[in-house]
Amino acid sequence: MEKNVKDGNYCCFETLATFIVEKEATLDEDLISMIVVHLDSLKESFDYYFSEEMKFCDKNIWIVNPFQSDVVATGISTKADEELIDLSEDYSFKMSFDRKRLIQFWLSVENTYPTLSTAALKVLLPFTTSYMCEIRFSAMIGIKTKLRNKLQLSNNLRLKLTHISVDVEENAAGGAAQNWLTNKSIVYKAPGQVNGKIIVAGAAGNWQDGAGAINAANGHSFAKALEHVVGNDGTIKFLAYNNAPPRVPKVKTKSNSKGVIILSTNADAAAWIVHTVPGFPIPKTVYTWPAAETAKGHLLLCLTIPESQINAIAASLLFIQPMIHYNDIPETETAAMPYFGKLIKGEIPTLPPFTSRGSIRTENAGGPLTVHIYSKSESSKYEIYKKIIVKSLKKTIKVWSRRDNKLKGDCRVSQRHIRLITSPASVNGHNTNLELDETSWAVSDPRNIFCHIDKPYFKDQAKEPSLAVCIENNDIFARFN
């Protein structure tokens, strides 16, 4: 903390940091010195009164900063030490470490490094829970005075303690802001089919049949997901990328990624759409399905997210150098998203590491999903299926993808195999085959993970940028398994 203050980073003093930003103020050296002296005094007092506890802290220094070069072991178990080594080399989490409070950081790594996260939270949670109790008691004392001693506290406390700004006028009118992102889904269209198969957010069970032909202007999930991309809503802005941009012939790029990042300018609402269709969609133009793509198999994933997740997505996209062909997202919306700014400018990592592992959380109707994003630049010579996905999941994966005669299935490492799904196959009654299917996906075995990969299972993809989007969800996993 002392070092942060000396470096001009006041994030630990939230009110001061907000004041400096709002007033565009600069602290003079005398005031900074006073803060540093005060922090030194606090540290001395802690060392004196809590010497035994400080020994405990020294033992668990990895919790304070797992990325320090001298932190090599946890003292918990071999598994925890292995996770610590992996975490210390995890570029995406390292980037987010300085931007998050300590407990928020350890919560964010829970799914990727469960042993470390659990151990860290057991140490940190007592402080947090004690603080939460104190602020609730203080709020209760302020509300429940002698004259209001029969008051039922629950609703009043909820208003007092929430961080959400309550719109009293809207609540009084009985209205509720309608979410502009609803009914999001995963859509698979088999080769030769004009109707897709759908997994709707929050709906368990089997695949559902698409409501309409995918080449129609509306009435189906592809058109619904992209309605703000092909339409003209002034409050909705987006960035579109495609290695085969619409109306731009013969673009040279090693990227194979296609997608859209959408956000609302008047609400904390956003979406990330990942798909496989070249030349599609055409921004601000009535929905038009490329006729040549009807014969092929395609996939569309739509992930509903809070805007805060966009920066993590951008950090992963940086490695794959996507071909951005449209962007009208104002800088005011992304000022606090440094990696999004780098993505727009076309900046790419020039120094190692050349691989990235990140995670985001969706806001789907059936409950949030954990989504892991794995990416590699062309400077990395790792093969994404074996060296990145299998290594990260530590499980066998079953792969559906076009393949060459060079890269085979791999069964050399016990329980970390690559098994190739045979063609042809069927998805809920719709036949598909690898000759015409443009999708590449994998499922873990065991566990509940489905991955979409933007590169086919070719040997040459080890020399090219690539990205995988992996979703932890039993229903999605079961549909593709």
Secondary structure by P-SEA (a helix, b strand, c coil): caaaaaacccccaaaaaaaaaaacccccaaaaaaaaaaaaaaaaaaaaacaaaaaaaaaacccccccccccccccccaaaaaaaaaaaacaaaaaacccccaaaaaaaaccccaaaaaaaaaacaaaaaaaaaaaaaaaaaacccccccccccaaaaaaaccccccaaaaaaacccccccccccbbbbbcccccbbbbbcccccccccccccccccccccaaaaaacccccccccccbbbbbccccccccccccccccbbbbbbcccccbbbbbbccccccccccccccccccccccbbbbbbbbcccaaaaaaaaaccccccccccccccccccccaaaaaaaaccccccccccccbbbbbbccccbbbbbbbbcccccccccccccccccccbbbbbbcccccccccccccccbbbbbbccccccccccccccccccccccccccbbbbbbccccccccccccbbbbbbbcaaaaaaac
